């Protein structure tokens, strides 16, 4: 697997993250083919990288309430 240089990536916090520091997910829109995702409470920690199509499908399922408990 090829590594991605994330040193200059700009990050945005999910609109569903609360301001109290809990459940904070950040994503970067700087890459055409992948979406890096990280925990905003651990900005220098691990990053998950998803193919754009997979990330878009995941966000759509969540947004439509199709994911059950």
LOVOFI-61029 format. One record per residue: x, y, z of N, C-alpha, C in turn; residue in three letters. Coordinates in Angstrom, 2 decimals, padded with zeros to 5 digits. Each point is the difference from the previous one (the first is absolute). Example, Ala and Ser with C-alpha at 12.3 -4.5 7.8 and 13.67 -1.06 7.14 Angstrom:
2
   n_east  n_north     n_up  ca_east  ca_north    ca_up   c_east  c_north     c_up  rest
   013.19  -005.69   007.80  -000.89    001.19   000.00   000.90   001.20   000.00   ALA
  -000.35   001.05  -000.72   000.82    001.19   000.06  -000.77   001.09   000.73   SER
END
This chain:
69
   n_east  n_north     n_up  ca_east  ca_north    ca_up   c_east  c_north     c_up  rest
   000.84  -001.18   000.00  -000.84    001.18   000.00   000.89   001.24   000.00   UNK
  -000.35   000.97  -000.80   000.74    001.25  -000.10  -000.41   000.93   001.14   UNK
   000.97   000.66   000.63  -000.33    000.93   001.08  -000.36   001.36  -000.59   UNK
  -000.78   000.75   000.74  -000.46    001.32  -000.42   000.60   001.04   000.94   UNK
   000.56   001.04  -000.55   000.57    001.08   000.80  -001.12   000.91   000.48   UNK
  -000.25  -000.02   001.29  -001.08    000.79   000.58   000.49   001.24   000.73   UNK
   001.29   000.31  -000.11   000.56    001.11   000.77  -000.62   001.35  -000.34   UNK
  -000.41   000.21  -001.22  -000.60    001.28  -000.40  -001.52  -000.08  -000.13   UNK
  -000.59  -001.10   000.42  -001.45   -000.17  -000.14  -000.75   001.01   000.88   UNK
  -001.07   000.52  -000.53  -000.89    000.83   000.81  -001.15  -000.89   000.47   UNK
  -000.42   000.20   001.22  -001.00   -000.86   000.62  -001.23   000.82   000.36   UNK
  -001.16  -000.64  -000.12  -001.24    000.63   000.46  -000.71  -000.96   000.93   UNK
  -000.60   000.56   001.02  -000.71   -000.81   000.99  -001.40  -000.32  -000.52   UNK
  -000.46  -001.19   000.27  -001.34   -000.41  -000.37  -001.03   000.94   000.62   UNK
  -001.04   000.30  -000.74  -001.07    000.85   000.53  -000.77  -000.70   001.12   UNK
   000.18  -001.31   000.13  -000.66   -000.74   001.07   000.83  -000.06   001.28   UNK
   001.23   000.47  -000.05   000.85    000.02   001.19  -000.50   001.09   000.95   UNK
   000.06  -000.29   001.28  -000.46    001.01   000.95   001.16   000.89   000.44   UNK
  -000.31   001.11   000.61   001.01    000.97   000.42   000.64  -000.36   001.34   UNK
  -000.47  -001.06   000.65   000.51   -000.41   001.31   001.22  -000.92  -000.12   UNK
   000.44  -000.28  -001.19   001.19   -000.83  -000.18  -000.29  -001.48  -000.21   UNK
  -001.25  -000.39  -000.02  -000.33   -001.41  -000.20  -000.43  -000.27  -001.43   UNK
   000.19  -001.23  -000.44  -000.46   -000.45  -001.32   000.47   000.92  -001.12   UNK
   001.26   000.37   000.01   000.53    000.94  -001.00   000.75  -000.72  -001.11   UNK
  -000.56   000.03  -001.16   000.61   -000.61  -001.17   000.38   001.12  -000.96   UNK
   001.22  -000.06  -000.54   000.44    000.97  -000.99   000.33  -000.72  -001.29   UNK
  -000.29   000.65  -001.12   000.32   -000.55  -001.32   000.77   001.05  -000.80   UNK
   000.74  -000.47  -000.98   000.71    000.89  -000.90  -000.57  -000.18  -001.40   UNK
  -000.28   001.13  -000.64  -000.52   -000.01  -001.38   001.09   000.30  -001.02   UNK
   001.26  -000.11   000.40   001.12    000.39  -000.84   000.44  -001.04  -001.03   UNK
  -000.63  -001.17  -000.01   000.46   -001.08  -000.86  -001.14  -000.46  -000.91   UNK
   000.33  -000.22  -001.27  -001.03   -000.34  -000.99  -000.55  -001.42   000.16   UNK
   000.84  -000.95   000.36  -000.40   -001.40  -000.03  -000.31  -000.59   001.37   UNK
   000.44   000.67   001.06  -000.18   -000.55   001.35  -000.47   001.08   000.97   UNK
  -000.57  -000.45   001.13  -000.43    000.89   001.07   000.68  -000.44   001.29   UNK
   000.99   000.76   000.47   000.62   -000.28   001.29  -000.94   000.43   001.13   UNK
  -000.07  -000.80   001.05  -000.88    000.25   001.14   000.81  -000.20   001.27   UNK
  -000.17   000.93   000.97   000.73   -000.13   001.26  -000.86   000.47   001.16   UNK
   000.44  -000.33   001.19  -000.63    000.45   001.24   000.60   001.36   000.34   UNK
  -000.81   001.04   000.09   000.52    001.34   000.24   000.67   000.14   001.37   UNK
  -000.34  -000.88   000.92   000.63    000.05   001.33   001.42  -000.56  -000.03   UNK
   000.36  -000.70  -001.09   001.34   -000.58  -000.14   000.51   000.36  -001.40   UNK
   000.28   001.28  -000.26   000.34    000.43  -001.35   001.29  -000.61  -000.57   UNK
   000.88  -000.46   000.86   001.23   -000.62  -000.49  -000.07  -001.53   000.11   UNK
  -001.19  -000.50   000.25  -000.20   -001.44   000.12  -000.28  -000.63  -001.35   UNK
  -000.53  -001.21   000.02  -000.24   -000.71  -001.26  -001.08   000.66  -000.85   UNK
   000.11  -000.21  -001.29  -000.96    000.51  -000.98  -000.50  -001.19  -000.81   UNK
  -001.30  -000.09  -000.16  -000.60   -001.00  -000.88  -000.19   000.65  -001.36   UNK
   000.30  -000.73  -001.07  -000.13    000.54  -001.35  -000.97  -000.88  -000.78   UNK
  -001.07   000.62  -000.50  -001.04   -000.73  -000.72  -000.05   000.44  -001.46   UNK
  -000.31  -000.92  -000.92  -000.25    000.42  -001.38  -001.21   000.95  -000.02   UNK
   000.02   000.99  -000.87  -001.07    000.99  -000.05  -001.38  -000.66  -000.13   UNK
  -000.12  -000.98  -000.89  -001.30   -000.65  -000.20  -000.51  -000.69   001.26   UNK
   000.90  -000.67   000.71  -000.39   -000.66   001.24  -000.41   000.99   001.07   UNK
   000.74   001.11   000.10  -000.33    001.02   001.00  -001.35   000.64  -000.33   UNK
  -000.22   000.31  -001.27  -001.28    000.61  -000.40  -001.17  -000.93   000.28   UNK
   000.17  -001.29  -000.23  -001.06   -000.97   000.31  -000.27  -000.05   001.50   UNK
   001.06  -000.01   000.80  -000.14   -000.02   001.46  -000.75   001.23   000.49   UNK
   000.40   001.18  -000.47  -000.65    001.24   000.42  -001.47   000.00  -000.42   UNK
  -000.29  -000.50  -001.17  -001.38   -000.08  -000.48  -000.85  -000.90   000.88   UNK
   000.54  -001.17   000.34  -000.73   -000.94   000.86  -000.27   000.63   001.37   UNK
   001.01   000.64   000.57  -000.19    000.66   001.30  -001.03   001.12  -000.11   UNK
   000.14   000.83  -001.02  -000.90    001.13  -000.18  -001.46  -000.42  -000.21   UNK
  -000.20  -001.15  -000.60  -001.35   -000.50  -000.24  -000.55  -000.83   001.15   UNK
   000.81  -000.16   001.05  -000.44   -000.77   001.16  -000.13  -001.47  -000.27   UNK
   000.75  -000.52  -000.95  -000.10   -001.41  -000.37   000.86  -000.93   000.82   UNK
   000.83   000.53   000.87   000.86   -000.82   000.83  -000.72  -000.27   001.32   UNK
  -000.26  -001.25   000.29  -000.73   -000.34   001.22   000.98  -000.29   001.12   UNK
  -000.50   000.11   001.23   000.82   -000.25   001.19   000.34  -001.45   000.15   UNK
END
